[in-house]
Amino acid sequence: MEHNNQALLDRVKKLLELSKSSNPNEAAIALARAQKLMQEHSISVDDISLSDIMERKEDIPSSLRDKVLFTRLAGIVGRSFGLEWFFTHDHNHSYKHVTFIGPKDRLESACYTYTILSRQAANVKKQFAADERARLRTLFEQSMSELGLGSLTFTSASGRVIPLFDVNEMYKDEINRQVRKNTKSYVEGWLLSVYNKVVDFASDAREENLIECYIKKNYPNLGTMRSRRRKLTQAQLDAYNQGKTDGRDGFDLYRGVNGAAAQRLGFKN
C-alpha cells in the first residue's frame, strides 16, 4: 500500500477508536467500516501502528557540511526529541540532507530546533573565522616586522612609496588554511558543549520498536558512516576549548514539562 496516503490511515485509526465505544451498535458499525477499508486498501495492523511514525528531510547548511559538524548537530536534535536520523549524499558523495524519523507529534518541533541551531552554529562559525583571520594576520605582520621585512619599500617613478611585502598576499593561503582548521575545531567544541547539555528523551519501548520497524521497512539498506581520528595542533586545541566554553555559556535548550515536544531555545550574547 502507499504509505503517503496519510488521510486514509488516519480515517481507519479514527474508526478503530470509535469501535471501542460503549454503544454496541456504534462500535460494531465503526469496526465494520474500518475492516472494510483495511481490506479494500490492503492495510495491515502494522501499517496502522507505523502510521504514528513519520520522517522529515532537512538540508545540511553548506557551511556545516563537514562530517564532524553535521553529525554532531543532528545528534543534538535526535537525542533531545527521541528520534532516529540518517544522512544522504549526492553522486559526488557530498552529504546534503539529514532525515529525522519518529513520532509525528515531535517531528515539527525537532525540525524547528534543527533549523534554529543550524543558524546559530553557522553564525558562531562565521564570527570566529573573522576574528581568527584578523588575529593571524596581526601575528604574521608582527613576525615580519620583527624580521625587519615589514618596513621594506621602494619608491616608484612617480614618487609613490610602495611596500615590498603584502602580508595578505604572501601568507594568504597559509592564513586561510589555519583559519579553516581552527574554525572547525572551535565549532566542534561549541557543538559538543550543546550536545552534553541535552537530556535524552524518555521514549518507551513500543515507540522505539515502531521507529526501528519503520526504518527496516522503508530503508533496509542503510549503511554506516565512518569517521577518522585526527591530531590537533595546539592552535586547534585552543580553538576547540574556546568553543566548548562559549557553547557552555552561550546556549540553553529546554524541553517542556514531562518531556513535551515543545522546546525553548535560548541564545546568550
Secondary structure, DSSP 4 states (H G I P E B T S, - for coil): --TT-HHHHHHHHHHHHHTT-SSHHHHHHHHHHHHHHHHHTT--HHHHHHTTEEEEEEEPPGGG-SHHHHHHHHHHHHHHHT-EEEEEE-TT--EEEEEEEEEHHHHHHHHHHHHHHHHHHHHHHHHHHHHHHHHHHHHHHHHHHHTT-TT-EEE-TTS-EEES--HHHHSHHHHHHHHHHHHHHHHHHHHHHHHHHPPPP---HHHHHHHHHHHHHH-TT------------HHHHHHHHHHHHHHHHHEEEEEPGGG-S-EEEEE--
